[in-house]
Structures are given as structure tokens and as C-alpha cells.
Amino acid sequence: MEVIFKGRHVSIPDNIKEYIQKKLVPVERHLENIDNITVVASSVKNTTSIEVTVNAKGLIIRAQESGMDWRNVVDDVVEKLESQIRKYKGKKYDRFRKGYAFEPIEEEEEEESVKIDKVKEFTMKPMSAEEAVLQMELLGHNFFVFRDADTDKINVVYKRKNGGYGLIITN
């Protein structure tokens, strides 16, 4: 398992890198075919923020936590990752079990599935990312899906927690 460390306006001490690697060992045991794990650390004033992204074959799991103490933040983010992995594996197991069950599936189990409350349909006119941000702001949404005028691909702009904007470009 390859662990990539990145620091935003902060360097990660070697003892913290070792601590993070030690804490990520259970994550490696729970998931197969992990390509890499990226750990991004940042510090603003006295608050430390750690974001961990696990890239496995066909799966990306991400967790982020903030706090005052490095070790507590690492413990919290790893706990969050493990929780997400357990949730993913539980859903995967349930799908396997339901697919090969010999008993009829009861209606109560169907209630656990995702329920879509509302469906919207709209025409996508080609636009630039700046136009999409303006449209998103006008609508008061946190994200906006649009067709890029230059590449004709479907892209997404979204509001970030820090007040900026993000752009997701599809292939």
C-alpha cells in the first residue's frame, strides 16, 4: 500500500507520518486492491485538518476531520474511514445475499433502498464554467450540472466549504 502525504501550508512531521501509516493498517486489511492512500494535511491558526482518500479498484472512499491535536484528528479520520468501509461492505454483502437468497425478499427489506423524493428534468445549454457558477448562484444551489461549450462534455461546478468553487470535469 502506497501512502502519499501532502501538506497545504504545513509540513507533516515524520512521527505523525509513521502514526498515520500505523493507523491505516486496518484499512488495508478491510479493502482489497488498494492503489494508494492520499493524506492531505492543512493547518489554519490552531486547527489541524486531515483529509484521507483511499483509491481502490472501482472505489474511492474519502474522510476529513479537523481539530486541535494531530493525533486526535488522525484517530477521528481513520475511525470515519473504517465506518464508511463497514457501511460499503455491508451494502455489498446485502446485495450478494439478496441476489442468491432462496427465500422471497420481504417488503421490509425493500424499504432500506434509496428513495428518490423528487426528479427534475431540464435542458442543458452549452456554457462556460463561469456562466455555470452564475447560474448556480442565481438558483441558490450548492452545485450545478452543465455542458461545457468548448468540450461538449458534462461538467459540475460546486460550492466549497471555504467559500470558493470547484469544477468536476468528466471524461
Helices and strands as residue ranges (DSSP letters): E 2-8, H 14-23, H 25-30, E 34-44, E 47-56, E 59-67, H 70-99, H 107-110, E 126-127, H 129-139, E 143-148, E 154-159, E 165-169
